[in-house]
């Protein structure tokens, strides 16, 4: 960014896109963690499954967040 006011709509678009992706990552992460916690409470999932699920969610969230890099100036 620079001091050009004409780029403000682009900055707003990028920020809205970024917030949307962050909300997706949070929702996905919480859903997976809740499912693993429920399976653990029922005795179906062990600690290692929880660890692998957590790392898997982390990798997927980072890959999903890289979608913000595809927004380019037109």
N, C-alpha and C positions, 0 to 999 in steps of 0.2 A: 504494500500500500504506500501511497504517497499523499500529498496534500490535495489531490484532484478530487473535488466533490462529486464529479460525474461517476466515480467508481463506487460511490456509496451503495447504490442498488445491488451491485455485484457482491459487496461485502455482506449486505443483509441476506442475500440469497445463499451465500456460502455458510453464514452463521446458522440460518434456518436448517439447511441440509445437515450441518454438523450436529445440531441439537437433535434432529430426528434420528440420526444414526446412533448417537449416544443413548437415546431412549430405547432404541431397538436392542442395543447391547445390554443395557440394564435389565430389560424385560426378559431377554433370553437367559441371561446369567441367573437371575432370581428363579426363573422357572426350572432350570436344570438343577440348581441347588436345592430347591424345594422337593423335587422328585427324588433326588438322591437321599435327602434327609428322610423322606417318607419311607423309601425302600430300606434305609438303614434302621429306622425305628421298627420296621416289620421283620428285621433280621435277614432281609434278602441281599442287601448290599453291604459290603465290608468297607474297611478304611481305604484299601487300595483302589476300589472302584470310585470312591469319592475323590481320591487324589487324581486319578486319571481323568475323571469328569471335569474337575476343576481346571486342570491343565488344558484339556480340550476346549473348554469354554473360553479360556484365556486366549488360546491361539485363534479360535474362530472370531472372537471379539476384535482382536488386533487386525485380522484380515478384513473384517467388515469395516473397521474404521479407516482402512486405507482407501475406501471408496471416496472419501472426501478429497483425495488427491486428484481425482478425475475431473473435478470442476475446473474448467479453464476459462480464460477471458475470451469473449467472442467479439 
